[in-house]
Amino acid sequence: MSKPSIPQGTRDFSPAEVRRRQYLFNTLRKIFELYGFQPLETPAMENLVTLTGKYGEEGDRLIFKILNNGLHEKKDADKQKLHAEWAKVLERSYSTPVVTERALRYDLTIPFARYVVMNQNDLAFPFRRYQMQPVWRADRPQKGRYREFWQCDADVVGSTSLINEAELLCIYRSAFHELKLPQVAIKVNSRKLLAGLAEICGMPELMMEITIALDKLDKIGWDGVTKELKERGINDNGIAQIEKVINVTGNNEEKLAALETIMQPSATGLKGIEELRQTLAYHKELADADWESVIEVDISLARGLNYYTGVIVEVVCRAVKMGSIGGGGRYDDLTGLFGLKNLSGVGVSFGIDRIYDVIEELNLFPEVLSSGANIMLVNFGGENEKYALSILHQLRAKGIAAEIYPDAAKFDKQMKYANKRAIAYVMMPGDEEREKDMVSLKNFTTGEQKMVTLDEAIAAVK
């Protein structure tokens, strides 16, 4: 018999890990709700036609397709057709409708757009939603990259105001402040600025080729990007213009001023600069002074997804060697993919699994998360067990997480269990304690132990 295993790129989460993940989710949920966003959930699988063509060629290759099932329910003619398709499946695409009509969701944004279109008559616009669910990508697993992972998104549809972009930047900064993540940079750019770059290169039709190459700047450097630009058909003059733009330095306003000079021939590029300026101005009015993260204008930021049309965002934590831990942007025509025109939206996503890995590597999770129960009652059996159950009931009635060791096992065994569970306090209701209507309370952190009334024990624990 083979050893049990799980699919590559997936993970089990222990109780301690789940508690840490819940800490992340609860922190984000609190911030989303504070900013007026509403919760939403969509199915794990979508119709394949809903997803394909929305993420670019590379994204389409990473969609997990679901093979059609229920062969026993099909008519004989359908069975024969399906078997014929399967005979050819090794020779051509898996994407024929007879073989697969559904897929696991690739992200939360396209399903959200689909939901908005289907429910447009019932929603109050602007519609602000947050969503925290797993997504799946047929990617090559590596550090910080999984085939099953969670996303936490916040989106606004039905408004073109750049106040929305500014608020989403604030949500990022507020969240990373709450989580105490150091050296966080929230990079911003504009797809209009990138379109303007393609225009001043004299190759507006190659905008996507330029952005795909630029998006790899951090990984392969300028020499690598230059090589890829040439392979994608960008001439030497265009490459020189791109180099001039990515060499712009200074603070955000200095960068925008320099880019404004370079982008004079492009109305589209100038519009992108204007939108970035206004977004940063709104953000300044809304931001807290003590947030440690920074906002950086970064012209090399491209974001690979096809549907962004305005301001784009990506988050990195430079304290750890890791890819982006969040990203998003403006999508003016996303719902138009499903027939609902003229409904602009903007959203950001938190890469919850990567954020978890960063916090764990930096040892920033609160210690209190390690245990579910705050108190464990030792079970001495007999009348003392009955006394312990009465105390247990009273503790829970006061909102204190507590448990009793279910068996009247050896004292040493029970204490080892409490230690392994990292329980903060052990309560020992023995003969003397029962007779005096008191309890012995041991603080596992300090080692201090004393006999007190239940009320005093509750006050000490709280």
C-alpha positions in Angstrom: 0.0 0.0 0.0 1.4 3.4 -1.0 1.9 6.1 1.6 -0.9 8.8 1.7 0.0 12.0 0.0 -1.5 15.3 -1.3 -1.3 16.8 -4.8 1.8 18.8 -5.6 1.4 22.5 -4.9 -1.2 22.0 -2.1 -0.9 21.9 1.7 -2.5 20.7 4.8 -2.8 23.3 7.6 -2.3 22.2 11.2 -4.5 23.7 14.0 -1.8 26.2 14.9 -1.4 27.2 11.2 -5.2 27.6 10.8 -5.3 29.9 13.8 -2.6 32.1 12.3 -4.4 32.1 9.0 -7.7 33.1 10.8 -5.7 35.9 12.4 -4.9 37.2 8.9 -8.4 36.8 7.6 -10.0 38.5 10.7 -7.5 41.4 10.4 -8.4 42.0 6.8 -12.1 41.4 7.3 -12.1 44.1 10.0 -10.4 46.6 7.7 -12.7 45.8 4.7 -15.8 46.3 6.9 -14.3 49.5 8.3 -14.1 50.9 4.7 -17.7 49.9 3.9 -17.1 46.8 1.8 -19.6 43.9 1.8 -18.7 40.1 1.9 -19.3 37.9 -1.2 -18.6 34.3 -2.1 -18.8 32.6 -5.5 -18.5 28.9 -6.5 -15.2 27.1 -6.7 -15.8 26.2 -10.3 -17.0 28.4 -13.2 -18.1 27.6 -16.7 -14.9 27.4 -18.8 -16.2 30.0 -21.2 -16.4 32.5 -18.3 -12.7 32.2 -17.6 -11.0 31.7 -20.9 -9.7 34.7 -22.8 -9.7 36.9 -19.7 -6.1 36.4 -18.4 -4.0 36.5 -21.5 -2.4 33.6 -23.3 -0.2 32.6 -20.3 -3.1 32.8 -17.9 -5.3 30.6 -20.1 -2.7 27.9 -20.0 -2.8 27.9 -16.1 -6.5 27.4 -15.8 -7.4 24.0 -14.1 -10.0 22.4 -16.3 -12.5 19.9 -14.8 -13.2 16.8 -16.9 -16.9 16.1 -17.5 -18.3 13.3 -15.3 -21.5 11.4 -15.1 -20.8 9.0 -18.0 -23.5 6.6 -16.7 -26.1 9.3 -17.3 -25.3 9.9 -20.9 -27.1 8.4 -23.9 -25.3 5.8 -26.0 -24.7 8.3 -28.8 -23.2 10.8 -26.3 -21.0 8.0 -24.9 -19.7 7.1 -28.3 -18.9 10.8 -29.1 -17.2 11.2 -25.7 -15.1 8.1 -26.2 -14.1 9.4 -29.7 -13.0 12.7 -28.1 -11.0 10.9 -25.4 -9.2 8.9 -28.2 -8.0 12.2 -29.6 -7.3 13.9 -26.3 -3.5 13.1 -26.4 -3.2 14.6 -29.8 -5.0 17.9 -29.3 -6.5 20.3 -26.8 -8.3 19.2 -23.6 -10.7 22.1 -24.0 -13.4 20.7 -26.3 -16.9 21.0 -24.7 -17.5 17.2 -24.7 -14.4 16.7 -22.6 -14.6 19.8 -20.3 -17.1 22.6 -19.8 -16.0 23.8 -16.4 -12.9 25.0 -14.6 -11.7 25.9 -11.1 -11.6 29.7 -10.6 -8.3 31.3 -11.5 -8.9 34.4 -9.4 -11.7 36.2 -7.7 -12.1 39.2 -10.1 -13.6 37.5 -13.1 -16.2 35.6 -11.0 -17.0 38.9 -9.3 -17.6 40.6 -12.7 -19.8 37.6 -13.7 -21.8 38.0 -10.4 -22.3 41.7 -10.9 -23.6 41.2 -14.5 -26.0 38.4 -13.3 -27.3 40.5 -10.4 -27.0 44.1 -11.7 -30.7 44.8 -11.1 -30.5 44.0 -7.4 -27.2 45.8 -6.5 -26.8 49.3 -5.3 -24.0 51.0 -7.2 -21.2 51.7 -6.5 -21.0 48.2 -5.2 -18.2 47.6 -2.8 -17.4 43.9 -2.0 -14.6 41.9 -0.4 -14.1 38.2 -1.0 -11.8 35.7 0.7 -11.7 32.3 -1.0 -9.2 29.8 -2.5 -8.2 29.9 -6.2 -6.3 27.4 -8.4 -3.6 27.7 -11.0 -1.8 24.9 -12.9 1.5 26.6 -12.1 4.9 25.1 -11.3 5.1 24.9 -7.5 8.0 26.8 -5.8 8.6 29.0 -2.8 5.7 31.3 -2.4 3.9 29.8 -5.4 1.2 27.2 -5.0 -1.4 25.5 -7.1 -4.1 26.0 -4.5 -4.0 29.3 -2.6 -6.2 31.9 -1.1 -6.9 35.4 -2.3 -8.5 38.2 -0.4 -9.9 40.9 -2.7 -11.6 44.2 -2.3 -13.3 45.8 -5.4 -15.5 48.8 -6.2 -17.6 48.8 -9.4 -19.9 51.5 -10.7 -17.6 54.5 -10.0 -14.8 56.1 -12.0 -13.7 58.3 -9.0 -10.0 58.0 -8.1 -11.0 58.3 -4.5 -11.6 54.5 -4.8 -8.0 54.0 -5.9 -6.8 56.1 -2.9 -9.0 54.2 -0.5 -7.6 50.8 -1.7 -4.1 52.1 -1.2 -5.1 53.0 2.4 -6.6 49.5 2.9 -3.2 48.0 1.9 -1.3 50.3 4.2 -3.7 49.9 7.1 -3.6 46.1 6.8 0.2 45.9 6.7 0.4 48.3 9.6 -1.9 46.1 11.6 0.1 43.0 10.7 3.3 44.8 11.6 5.0 44.0 8.3 8.2 46.0 7.8 9.7 47.4 4.6 6.5 47.2 2.6 6.4 49.1 -0.7 3.2 49.6 -2.6 4.2 50.3 -6.2 1.8 52.2 -8.5 1.8 52.8 -12.2 -0.8 53.3 -14.9 -1.7 51.2 -18.0 -2.4 54.5 -19.7 1.2 55.5 -19.0 2.4 52.2 -20.5 0.2 52.8 -23.5 1.8 56.2 -23.8 5.2 54.6 -23.7 4.3 52.4 -26.6 3.1 55.5 -28.5 6.3 57.4 -28.0 8.2 54.3 -29.2 6.2 54.6 -32.4 4.7 51.1 -31.8 1.3 51.5 -30.1 0.2 48.1 -31.5 3.0 46.4 -29.5 1.9 47.8 -26.1 1.3 44.3 -24.7 4.7 43.0 -26.0 6.4 46.0 -24.2 4.5 45.5 -20.9 5.2 41.7 -20.8 8.9 42.3 -21.2 9.0 45.2 -18.8 7.2 43.1 -16.1 10.3 40.9 -15.9 12.7 43.8 -15.1 13.1 42.8 -11.5 13.9 39.2 -12.5 16.1 39.4 -15.5 17.5 43.0 -15.4 17.7 45.6 -18.2 19.9 43.4 -20.4 17.4 40.6 -20.2 14.5 43.0 -20.9 16.4 44.5 -23.9 16.9 41.0 -25.4 13.3 40.2 -25.0 12.1 43.5 -26.4 14.2 42.8 -29.6 12.7 39.3 -29.8 9.2 40.9 -29.5 9.9 43.2 -32.5 10.8 46.5 -30.7 13.4 48.5 -32.7 16.4 50.2 -31.3 14.7 53.6 -31.2 11.8 52.2 -29.2 14.2 50.5 -26.8 16.1 53.8 -26.2 12.8 55.5 -25.3 11.9 52.7 -22.9 15.4 52.9 -21.3 15.0 56.7 -20.8 11.7 56.2 -19.0 12.8 53.4 -16.6 15.9 55.4 -15.7 13.7 58.2 -14.2 14.5 58.6 -10.5 13.5 60.8 -7.5 10.5 61.0 -5.2 7.0 60.4 -6.6 6.4 63.9 -7.7 9.9 64.2 -9.3 9.3 61.0 -11.2 5.9 62.2 -12.5 7.3 65.6 -13.5 10.1 63.9 -15.5 7.7 61.5 -17.1 5.4 64.4 -18.0 8.2 65.9 -20.0 9.0 62.6 -21.8 5.3 61.9 -22.5 4.5 65.2 -24.1 3.8 63.6 -27.5 1.3 61.2 -26.0 -2.1 62.4 -24.7 -2.8 58.9 -23.3 0.5 58.9 -21.3 -0.3 62.4 -19.9 -3.7 61.2 -18.8 -2.1 58.4 -16.9 0.2 60.8 -15.1 -2.7 63.1 -14.3 -4.6 60.1 -12.8 -1.6 59.0 -10.7 -1.2 62.5 -9.3 -4.8 62.8 -8.3 -4.8 59.3 -6.7 -1.8 60.2 -4.6 -3.4 63.5 -3.6 -6.5 61.8 -2.4 -4.4 59.2 -0.6 -2.5 61.9 1.2 -5.8 63.2 2.6 -6.9 59.8 3.8 -3.7 58.2 5.0 -2.5 57.9 8.6 0.9 59.4 9.4 2.1 56.4 11.4 1.7 53.8 8.6 5.3 52.6 7.9 4.7 51.3 4.3 5.5 53.6 1.4 3.9 54.4 -2.0 6.3 54.3 -4.9 5.6 55.3 -8.6 7.3 52.6 -10.6 7.1 52.8 -14.4 8.4 49.3 -14.9 5.3 47.9 -13.1 3.2 46.3 -15.8 0.9 43.7 -14.2 0.4 40.8 -16.7 -3.4 40.6 -16.7 -5.1 42.0 -19.8 -8.1 43.6 -18.2 -6.4 46.6 -16.4 -7.0 50.0 -18.0 -5.9 52.6 -15.5 -3.9 52.8 -12.2 -2.2 49.5 -11.4 -0.8 48.4 -8.0 1.7 45.8 -6.8 2.9 45.2 -3.2 6.3 43.8 -2.1 7.9 43.2 1.3 11.6 43.8 1.0 12.3 42.3 4.4 11.9 38.8 2.8 12.9 37.4 -0.5 9.5 36.8 -1.9 7.4 37.8 -5.0 4.6 40.3 -4.8 2.2 39.9 -1.9 -0.6 41.9 -3.4 -1.7 43.7 -6.6 -4.6 45.1 -8.5 -5.8 48.0 -10.6 -8.5 49.8 -12.5 -10.6 47.8 -15.1 -12.9 50.0 -17.1 -14.4 47.4 -19.3 -14.3 44.1 -17.2 -18.1 43.6 -17.0 -18.3 44.4 -20.7 -16.8 41.0 -21.2 -20.2 39.7 -20.1 -22.3 42.2 -21.9 -22.6 45.0 -19.3 -21.0 48.1 -20.8 -19.9 51.3 -19.2 -19.4 50.0 -15.6 -15.9 50.9 -14.4 -14.3 49.0 -11.5 -11.1 49.0 -9.4 -9.8 46.4 -7.0 -6.9 45.0 -5.1 -5.9 41.5 -4.0 -4.0 40.2 -1.0 -1.8 37.2 -1.6 -2.7 35.6 1.8 -0.4 32.6 1.5 2.6 34.7 0.7 1.8 37.1 3.4 1.5 34.2 5.8 5.0 33.0 4.7 6.5 36.5 5.2 5.0 36.9 8.7 6.1 33.4 9.7 9.7 33.9 8.4 9.9 37.2 10.3 8.3 35.6 13.4 5.6 38.2 13.7 2.6 36.1 14.6 1.3 36.8 18.1 2.2 34.0 20.5 -1.4 33.9 21.8 -2.5 32.3 18.6 -0.7 29.0 19.3 -3.5 27.5 21.5 -7.2 27.4 21.2 -8.0 27.0 24.9 -6.6 29.5 27.4 -7.2 27.1 30.4 -7.0 23.4 30.8 -8.6 21.7 33.8 -6.8 18.7 35.2 -9.2 15.7 35.6 -8.6 14.0 39.0 -11.7 11.8 38.5 -14.5 11.0 40.9 -16.2 13.9 42.7 -13.3 16.1 41.6 -14.3 15.5 38.0 -17.8 16.6 38.7 -16.4 19.7 40.4 -14.2 20.4 37.4 -17.1 20.2 35.0 -19.0 22.8 37.1 -16.0 25.1 36.9 -15.6 24.5 33.2 -19.2 25.5 32.6 -18.7 28.7 34.6 -15.5 29.6 32.7 -17.1 29.2 29.3 -20.1 31.3 30.5 -17.6 34.1 31.2 -16.3 33.8 27.6 -13.0 32.1 28.6 -11.8 29.4 26.2 -11.3 26.3 28.4 -11.2 22.5 28.2 -10.9 19.6 30.5 -8.7 16.6 30.0 -11.3 14.0 29.3 -9.7 11.1 31.1 -8.6 10.8 34.7 -5.1 10.0 33.5 -1.8 10.4 35.3 -1.1 13.9 36.4 2.2 14.0 34.4 0.5 12.9 31.2 -2.1 15.7 31.5 0.6 18.3 32.2 2.6 17.2 29.2 -0.5 17.5 27.0 -1.1 21.1 28.3 2.5 22.0 27.6 2.4 20.5 24.1 -0.7 22.5 23.4 0.9 25.7 24.7 -2.0 26.3 27.0 -1.5 29.4 29.1 -3.0 28.3 32.4 -3.7 24.9 34.1 -6.4 24.7 36.7 -6.2 21.9 39.3 -9.5 21.2 41.1 -8.4 18.5 43.6 -9.7 17.4 46.9 -8.5 20.4 48.9 -9.7 22.8 46.3 -13.2 21.2 46.1 -13.6 21.3 49.9 -12.6 25.0 50.1 -14.6 25.8 46.9 -11.4 27.2 45.3 -9.0 26.2 42.5 -5.2 25.9 42.1 -4.1 28.0 39.1 -0.7 27.5 37.4 0.7 30.0 35.0 2.6 28.0 32.4 4.6 31.0 31.3 5.9 32.1 34.7 5.6 28.8 36.5 3.7 30.6 39.3 1.0 28.5 41.1 -1.5 29.6 43.8 -4.8 28.6 45.3 -7.5 31.2 44.6 -11.3 31.6 44.2 -12.8 31.0 40.8 -13.5 34.8 40.5 -9.9 35.6 41.3 -8.8 33.0 38.7 -11.0 34.5 36.1 -9.7 38.0 36.8 -6.1 36.7 36.6 -6.7 35.0 33.3 -8.5 38.0 31.7 
